[in-house]
Amino acid sequence: MNHVITAEDGPRLLGLLREQGLLPDGYRCVYAAGSLVRGWGNETSDLDLYVVSDAPGAPHGVEDFHPVALTPDRVPVAVPTLGDRRGDVEYWSADQVGQLLAKVSWEAYRSERDSGATVSQVERDALVKLGHAVALDGAPWLAQAQRQLRSSAFGRTIAARSLDLADTFAEDALGQLGSGDAESAVLTAKLAFGYAADALLAHHGEYGTTAKWRSKKYRAAAPAVLPFERYWRIETMRDYDPGDPGRWIEDVIGCVRRVSMEVEV
């Protein structure tokens, strides 16, 4: 069984960062996030760490970065070896985190329903991981940021954007099926279903926009409208009949529409 990262790992991990010159002076918080915190990791999983400081930037020698639509417009990234793990260390300023949370506030959502479109994938991933993070140091700062995230419209923005895409692809799939292009319709229906599942998960507090951990999140959320067994039959195309693709496509689109009626946006 893989080790689950907890607050008790703080001294060890902070020591490893300090030994490699990767821990700036005067940081506000250092937290771990991702699959190793949730107990989903495996032998090759990266160890995701976030260092939050008052001033932007990173220790000397950290030159890689992720672009973000914030000020400053980059988040420095280090990729050290931390014990037996490959680390992924991101350096955020407290102000950048504040700007990001403002993007998913209820005020932003009400002024523009598709406010989630202004959140990049890097930013979205940071918010997803923030929700289940564990503090290695600076627990009060993390607790406040997580409270702000929980009271934000982040889940609603994920659900709304995912539902819009699910509905678009569902209509496209039916159009392709009607024109005799069943192969394209199968793939498009699969896309529609994936986005519908993401919307349903967001509705139940499990955020994500990729399939990587969707089954884990689905089990954690356990939505009644589409139980896991039914979800998994569609996800794995268990009932697909190459001799009658239309039946499977129409069944999948029916599920997408039931989810659309269930999810509040």
DRENDO-1510 file (C-alpha; in Angstrom, 1 decimal, always signed):
<recs>
REC; n; res; u; v; w
REC; 1; MET; +0.0; +0.0; +0.0 .
REC; 2; ASN; +1.3; +3.5; -0.9 .
REC; 3; HIS; +2.0; +6.0; +1.8 .
REC; 4; VAL; -0.6; +8.7; +2.2 .
REC; 5; ILE; +0.9; +12.1; +2.7 .
REC; 6; THR; -0.4; +13.8; +5.9 .
REC; 7; ALA; +0.6; +16.8; +8.1 .
REC; 8; GLU; +3.0; +14.4; +10.0 .
REC; 9; ASP; +5.2; +14.3; +6.8 .
REC; 10; GLY; +5.7; +18.1; +7.1 .
REC; 11; PRO; +9.1; +18.1; +8.9 .
REC; 12; ARG; +10.6; +15.5; +6.6 .
REC; 13; LEU; +9.4; +17.2; +3.4 .
REC; 14; LEU; +10.2; +20.7; +4.5 .
REC; 15; GLY; +13.7; +19.4; +5.4 .
REC; 16; LEU; +14.1; +17.9; +1.9 .
REC; 17; LEU; +13.1; +21.2; +0.3 .
REC; 18; ARG; +15.4; +23.1; +2.6 .
REC; 19; GLU; +18.4; +20.8; +1.8 .
REC; 20; GLN; +18.0; +21.5; -1.9 .
REC; 21; GLY; +17.6; +25.3; -1.5 .
REC; 22; LEU; +13.9; +25.1; -2.5 .
REC; 23; LEU; +12.3; +26.6; +0.6 .
REC; 24; PRO; +12.2; +30.4; +0.5 .
REC; 25; ASP; +12.4; +32.4; +3.7 .
REC; 26; GLY; +9.3; +33.8; +5.1 .
REC; 27; TYR; +6.7; +31.6; +3.3 .
REC; 28; ARG; +3.1; +31.7; +4.4 .
REC; 29; CYS; +2.2; +28.1; +3.9 .
REC; 30; VAL; +3.5; +24.9; +2.3 .
REC; 31; TYR; +0.9; +22.3; +1.5 .
REC; 32; ALA; +0.8; +18.9; -0.2 .
REC; 33; ALA; -2.0; +18.0; -2.6 .
REC; 34; GLY; -3.0; +15.5; -5.4 .
REC; 35; SER; -3.3; +11.8; -5.5 .
REC; 36; LEU; -0.9; +11.0; -2.7 .
REC; 37; VAL; -2.9; +13.1; -0.3 .
REC; 38; ARG; -6.2; +11.5; -1.3 .
REC; 39; GLY; -4.8; +8.0; -1.0 .
REC; 40; TRP; -5.0; +7.4; -4.7 .
REC; 41; GLY; -1.3; +7.4; -5.6 .
REC; 42; ASN; +0.8; +4.7; -6.9 .
REC; 43; GLU; +4.6; +4.0; -7.2 .
REC; 44; THR; +5.0; +6.5; -10.1 .
REC; 45; SER; +2.8; +9.3; -8.7 .
REC; 46; ASP; +4.4; +12.7; -8.4 .
REC; 47; LEU; +4.5; +14.5; -5.0 .
REC; 48; ASP; +2.6; +17.8; -5.6 .
REC; 49; LEU; +3.7; +20.6; -3.2 .
REC; 50; TYR; +2.7; +24.2; -3.2 .
REC; 51; VAL; +4.7; +27.0; -1.5 .
REC; 52; VAL; +2.8; +30.2; -0.8 .
REC; 53; SER; +4.7; +33.4; +0.0 .
REC; 54; ASP; +3.9; +37.1; +0.3 .
REC; 55; ALA; +6.3; +38.0; -2.5 .
REC; 56; PRO; +6.1; +36.4; -5.9 .
REC; 57; GLY; +9.0; +34.4; -7.3 .
REC; 58; ALA; +11.0; +31.3; -6.3 .
REC; 59; PRO; +14.4; +30.4; -4.9 .
REC; 60; HIS; +17.4; +31.0; -7.0 .
REC; 61; GLY; +17.9; +28.5; -9.8 .
REC; 62; VAL; +14.2; +27.7; -10.3 .
REC; 63; GLU; +13.6; +28.7; -13.9 .
REC; 64; ASP; +10.7; +26.7; -15.2 .
REC; 65; PHE; +7.2; +28.1; -14.8 .
REC; 66; HIS; +3.5; +27.7; -15.7 .
REC; 67; PRO; +1.8; +30.6; -17.4 .
REC; 68; VAL; -1.3; +32.0; -15.7 .
REC; 69; ALA; -3.7; +34.8; -16.4 .
REC; 70; LEU; -2.8; +36.5; -13.1 .
REC; 71; THR; -0.4; +39.1; -11.9 .
REC; 72; PRO; +2.5; +38.1; -12.1 .
REC; 73; ASP; +1.6; +36.0; -15.1 .
REC; 74; ARG; +3.8; +33.0; -14.2 .
REC; 75; VAL; +4.0; +30.4; -11.4 .
REC; 76; PRO; +7.6; +29.1; -11.0 .
REC; 77; VAL; +7.9; +25.3; -10.8 .
REC; 78; ALA; +10.7; +23.1; -9.5 .
REC; 79; VAL; +10.9; +19.3; -10.2 .
REC; 80; PRO; +13.2; +17.9; -7.6 .
REC; 81; THR; +13.6; +14.4; -6.3 .
REC; 82; LEU; +12.1; +14.2; -2.8 .
REC; 83; GLY; +13.1; +10.9; -1.2 .
REC; 84; ASP; +11.9; +8.2; -3.6 .
REC; 85; ARG; +9.4; +10.5; -5.3 .
REC; 86; ARG; +9.6; +12.9; -8.2 .
REC; 87; GLY; +8.4; +16.2; -6.8 .
REC; 88; ASP; +6.4; +19.0; -8.5 .
REC; 89; VAL; +6.8; +22.2; -6.5 .
REC; 90; GLU; +4.8; +25.3; -7.5 .
REC; 91; TYR; +5.6; +28.7; -6.0 .
REC; 92; TRP; +2.5; +30.9; -5.7 .
REC; 93; SER; +2.2; +34.3; -4.1 .
REC; 94; ALA; -0.6; +34.8; -1.7 .
REC; 95; ASP; -1.9; +37.6; -3.9 .
REC; 96; GLN; -2.0; +35.3; -6.9 .
REC; 97; VAL; -4.1; +32.8; -4.9 .
REC; 98; GLY; -6.4; +35.7; -4.0 .
REC; 99; GLN; -6.8; +36.7; -7.6 .
REC; 100; LEU; -7.6; +33.2; -8.6 .
REC; 101; LEU; -10.3; +32.8; -5.9 .
REC; 102; ALA; -11.8; +36.1; -7.0 .
REC; 103; LYS; -12.2; +34.6; -10.5 .
REC; 104; VAL; -14.5; +32.0; -9.2 .
REC; 105; SER; -16.4; +34.2; -6.7 .
REC; 106; TRP; -20.2; +34.4; -6.8 .
REC; 107; GLU; -19.9; +38.0; -8.0 .
REC; 108; ALA; -17.9; +36.9; -11.0 .
REC; 109; TYR; -20.2; +34.0; -11.7 .
REC; 110; ARG; -23.4; +36.2; -11.6 .
REC; 111; SER; -21.8; +38.8; -13.8 .
REC; 112; GLU; -20.8; +36.2; -16.4 .
REC; 113; ARG; -22.2; +32.7; -16.3 .
REC; 114; ASP; -19.2; +31.3; -18.2 .
REC; 115; SER; -16.7; +32.9; -15.8 .
REC; 116; GLY; -15.0; +29.5; -15.7 .
REC; 117; ALA; -13.8; +30.1; -19.3 .
REC; 118; THR; -11.4; +32.7; -17.8 .
REC; 119; VAL; -9.8; +30.1; -15.6 .
REC; 120; SER; -6.9; +28.3; -17.4 .
REC; 121; GLN; -6.2; +24.6; -16.9 .
REC; 122; VAL; -3.2; +25.3; -14.7 .
REC; 123; GLU; -5.4; +27.6; -12.5 .
REC; 124; ARG; -8.2; +25.0; -12.4 .
REC; 125; ASP; -5.9; +22.3; -11.4 .
REC; 126; ALA; -4.6; +24.5; -8.6 .
REC; 127; LEU; -8.1; +25.1; -7.3 .
REC; 128; VAL; -9.0; +21.4; -7.5 .
REC; 129; LYS; -5.9; +20.4; -5.5 .
REC; 130; LEU; -6.4; +23.2; -3.0 .
REC; 131; GLY; -9.7; +21.7; -2.0 .
REC; 132; HIS; -8.1; +18.5; -0.7 .
REC; 133; ALA; -4.7; +19.8; +0.4 .
REC; 134; VAL; -3.0; +19.1; +3.7 .
REC; 135; ALA; -0.8; +21.7; +5.3 .
REC; 136; LEU; +2.8; +20.8; +6.0 .
REC; 137; ASP; +3.3; +24.2; +7.6 .
REC; 138; GLY; +1.1; +27.3; +7.8 .
REC; 139; ALA; -2.2; +25.4; +8.5 .
REC; 140; PRO; -4.2; +28.6; +9.4 .
REC; 141; TRP; -3.5; +30.2; +5.9 .
REC; 142; LEU; -4.6; +27.0; +4.2 .
REC; 143; ALA; -7.7; +26.6; +6.3 .
REC; 144; GLN; -8.8; +30.1; +5.3 .
REC; 145; ALA; -8.1; +29.6; +1.6 .
REC; 146; GLN; -10.1; +26.3; +1.7 .
REC; 147; ARG; -13.0; +28.0; +3.4 .
REC; 148; GLN; -13.0; +30.7; +0.7 .
REC; 149; LEU; -12.9; +28.0; -2.0 .
REC; 150; ARG; -15.8; +26.1; -0.4 .
REC; 151; SER; -18.0; +29.2; -0.3 .
REC; 152; SER; -17.1; +30.2; -3.9 .
REC; 153; ALA; -18.9; +29.5; -7.2 .
REC; 154; PHE; -16.0; +27.2; -8.3 .
REC; 155; GLY; -18.2; +24.1; -8.4 .
REC; 156; ARG; -20.9; +25.9; -10.2 .
REC; 157; THR; -18.5; +27.2; -12.9 .
REC; 158; ILE; -17.2; +23.7; -13.5 .
REC; 159; ALA; -20.7; +22.3; -13.7 .
REC; 160; ALA; -22.0; +25.0; -16.0 .
REC; 161; ARG; -19.1; +24.8; -18.4 .
REC; 162; SER; -19.2; +21.0; -18.4 .
REC; 163; LEU; -23.0; +20.9; -19.0 .
REC; 164; ASP; -22.7; +23.4; -21.9 .
REC; 165; LEU; -20.1; +21.1; -23.5 .
REC; 166; ALA; -22.1; +18.0; -22.8 .
REC; 167; ASP; -25.3; +19.5; -24.4 .
REC; 168; THR; -23.3; +20.7; -27.4 .
REC; 169; PHE; -21.7; +17.3; -28.0 .
REC; 170; ALA; -25.0; +15.5; -27.4 .
REC; 171; GLU; -26.7; +17.4; -30.2 .
REC; 172; ASP; -23.7; +16.9; -32.5 .
REC; 173; ALA; -23.8; +13.1; -31.8 .
REC; 174; LEU; -27.5; +12.9; -32.8 .
REC; 175; GLY; -26.8; +15.0; -35.9 .
REC; 176; GLN; -24.0; +12.7; -36.9 .
REC; 177; LEU; -26.1; +9.6; -36.2 .
REC; 178; GLY; -28.9; +11.1; -38.3 .
REC; 179; SER; -26.6; +11.7; -41.2 .
REC; 180; GLY; -25.4; +8.0; -41.1 .
REC; 181; ASP; -22.0; +8.7; -39.6 .
REC; 182; ALA; -22.4; +6.3; -36.7 .
REC; 183; GLU; -18.6; +6.0; -36.0 .
REC; 184; SER; -18.2; +9.7; -35.4 .
REC; 185; ALA; -21.5; +9.8; -33.4 .
REC; 186; VAL; -20.2; +7.1; -31.0 .
REC; 187; LEU; -17.0; +9.1; -30.2 .
REC; 188; THR; -19.0; +12.4; -29.8 .
REC; 189; ALA; -21.5; +10.7; -27.5 .
REC; 190; LYS; -18.7; +9.5; -25.4 .
REC; 191; LEU; -17.4; +13.0; -25.1 .
REC; 192; ALA; -20.8; +14.3; -24.2 .
REC; 193; PHE; -21.1; +11.6; -21.5 .
REC; 194; GLY; -17.7; +12.5; -20.0 .
REC; 195; TYR; -18.6; +16.2; -19.7 .
REC; 196; ALA; -21.9; +15.2; -18.1 .
REC; 197; ALA; -20.1; +13.1; -15.6 .
REC; 198; ASP; -17.8; +16.0; -14.7 .
REC; 199; ALA; -20.8; +18.3; -14.2 .
REC; 200; LEU; -22.5; +15.7; -12.0 .
REC; 201; LEU; -19.3; +15.3; -9.9 .
REC; 202; ALA; -19.0; +19.0; -9.5 .
REC; 203; HIS; -22.6; +19.2; -8.4 .
REC; 204; HIS; -21.6; +16.8; -5.6 .
REC; 205; GLY; -18.4; +18.6; -4.7 .
REC; 206; GLU; -15.8; +16.5; -6.6 .
REC; 207; TYR; -14.1; +18.8; -9.1 .
REC; 208; GLY; -12.2; +17.8; -12.2 .
REC; 209; THR; -12.1; +18.2; -15.9 .
REC; 210; THR; -10.1; +15.2; -17.0 .
REC; 211; ALA; -10.8; +11.5; -17.0 .
REC; 212; LYS; -7.7; +10.5; -15.0 .
REC; 213; TRP; -9.3; +10.3; -11.6 .
REC; 214; ARG; -13.0; +10.3; -12.7 .
REC; 215; SER; -13.8; +6.8; -11.5 .
REC; 216; LYS; -12.2; +7.5; -8.1 .
REC; 217; LYS; -14.1; +10.8; -7.8 .
REC; 218; TYR; -17.3; +9.1; -8.9 .
REC; 219; ARG; -17.1; +6.5; -6.1 .
REC; 220; ALA; -16.4; +9.2; -3.6 .
REC; 221; ALA; -19.3; +11.4; -4.8 .
REC; 222; ALA; -21.8; +8.4; -5.2 .
REC; 223; PRO; -24.4; +10.4; -7.1 .
REC; 224; ALA; -27.8; +8.7; -6.9 .
REC; 225; VAL; -29.1; +9.9; -10.2 .
REC; 226; LEU; -26.6; +7.8; -12.0 .
REC; 227; PRO; -25.1; +5.1; -9.7 .
REC; 228; PHE; -21.5; +4.0; -10.2 .
REC; 229; GLU; -22.4; +0.6; -11.8 .
REC; 230; ARG; -24.5; +2.4; -14.5 .
REC; 231; TYR; -21.9; +5.1; -15.0 .
REC; 232; TRP; -19.2; +2.4; -15.4 .
REC; 233; ARG; -21.2; +0.4; -17.9 .
REC; 234; ILE; -21.3; +3.5; -20.1 .
REC; 235; GLU; -17.8; +4.6; -19.5 .
REC; 236; THR; -16.4; +1.2; -20.5 .
REC; 237; MET; -19.0; +0.9; -23.4 .
REC; 238; ARG; -20.0; -2.5; -22.0 .
REC; 239; ASP; -23.4; -2.5; -23.7 .
REC; 240; TYR; -22.2; -1.2; -27.1 .
REC; 241; ASP; -23.2; -3.4; -30.0 .
REC; 242; PRO; -21.3; -2.7; -33.2 .
REC; 243; GLY; -24.3; -4.1; -35.1 .
REC; 244; ASP; -26.6; -1.5; -33.6 .
REC; 245; PRO; -24.6; +1.6; -32.5 .
REC; 246; GLY; -27.6; +3.9; -32.6 .
REC; 247; ARG; -29.2; +2.1; -29.6 .
REC; 248; TRP; -26.1; +2.7; -27.5 .
REC; 249; ILE; -25.7; +6.4; -28.6 .
REC; 250; GLU; -29.4; +7.2; -27.9 .
REC; 251; ASP; -29.1; +5.5; -24.5 .
REC; 252; VAL; -26.0; +7.6; -23.6 .
REC; 253; ILE; -27.6; +10.8; -24.8 .
REC; 254; GLY; -30.6; +10.0; -22.6 .
REC; 255; CYS; -28.3; +9.7; -19.6 .
REC; 256; VAL; -26.7; +13.0; -20.5 .
REC; 257; ARG; -30.1; +14.7; -20.5 .
REC; 258; ARG; -31.1; +13.2; -17.2 .
REC; 259; VAL; -27.9; +14.6; -15.7 .
REC; 260; SER; -28.6; +18.0; -17.2 .
REC; 261; MET; -31.9; +18.1; -15.4 .
REC; 262; GLU; -30.3; +17.1; -12.1 .
REC; 263; VAL; -27.4; +19.5; -12.0 .
REC; 264; GLU; -28.2; +23.1; -10.9 .
REC; 265; VAL; -26.4; +25.8; -12.7 .
</recs>
